[in-house]
Amino acid sequence: MTRLLHIDSSILGEQSLSRRLSADIVAKLRGENPGLEVVYRDVAATPPPHLSGAYFAARAGGEAPFDQSLRDDLARGERLLDEFLSADIVVIGAPMYNFSVPAQLKSWIDHLVVLGKTFAYTANGIEGLVHGKRVIVASTRGGIYNAAPREAHDHQEAYLRSVFVNIGVKDFEVVRAEGIGLGEAQKNEAVETARRGISALRAA
Ligand SMILES: Cc1cc2nc3c(=O)[nH]c(=O)nc-3n(C[C@H](O)[C@H](O)[C@H](O)COP(=O)(O)O)c2cc1C
């Protein structure tokens, strides 16, 4: 059984393009593999707790803290990591907000990058511990960043790639609709390009 974790992070609800594209990706993969088990998580609707000093210390210490809300946060954080680790495929709806990703998506990622679980420090530097996982990002953005000099301002796709590659993900794909704030014609073309990218994705 192949497991897919579907994440959305746009704050724009029904109006969101990244939500539409991530849903189309999941529908495409599911259509070709009806046995696909899909778990959905909307990090904008239910934001993961921010890391705090107390949280970080408790997680590293491995002992249940006294404080009940901290215990709850730790349990939630563990669930997020387990969900990620048990998925074969992760599809992420990720709009560009202020040159980066939505804060809620960053917060989710902060629960995935965990020393000893998803990466280790070795004599050769950081080693990713996540193997055999496929990550597909549905990227949307108002401007165009696919070439110099604008690409230097892309801390969205570039950031996501850095995170997942550094924790060991080798199979990292992006379906992109960009320039969607630059008028109707550009938006339509961007959506068409993304749809072609979705059709070209290999089956799950
Ligand atoms: C809060 C906010 C910040 C944004 N910041 C940027 C930005 O820095 N660069 C950009 O090109 N587009 C920016 N945009 C435009 C979005 O990336 C674009 O509208 C995209 O489609 C949003 O995806 P969504 O429809 O799934 O929310 C921003 C939009 C919002 C709502």
The ligand as a Gaussian input file, in Angstrom:
#p B3LYP/6-31G(d) Opt

LIG

0 1
 C        0.377000      37.389000       2.139000
 C        0.822000      37.254000       0.699000
 C        2.144000      37.476000       0.381000
 C        2.574000      37.339000      -0.946000
 N        3.895000      37.550000      -1.250000
 C        4.322000      37.367000      -2.518000
 C        5.704000      37.546000      -2.862000
 O        6.553000      37.843000      -2.036000
 N        6.066000      37.349000      -4.137000
 C        5.182000      36.979000      -5.111000
 O        5.590000      36.790000      -6.261000
 N        3.872000      36.792000      -4.822000
 C        3.444000      36.986000      -3.558000
 N        2.116000      36.796000      -3.249000
 C        1.198000      36.323000      -4.303000
 C        0.975000      34.826000      -4.167000
 O        2.195000      34.097000      -4.193000
 C        0.088000      34.316000      -5.286000
 O       -1.113000      35.029000      -5.256000
 C       -0.190000      32.828000      -5.150000
 O       -1.088000      32.417000      -6.097000
 C       -0.788000      32.502000      -3.810000
 O       -1.113000      31.127000      -3.791000
 P       -2.515000      30.728000      -3.205000
 O       -3.520000      31.253000      -4.209000
 O       -2.497000      29.258000      -3.116000
 O       -2.634000      31.389000      -1.859000
 C        1.660000      36.946000      -1.945000
 C        0.313000      36.730000      -1.590000
 C       -0.101000      36.856000      -0.284000
 C       -1.543000      36.579000       0.063000

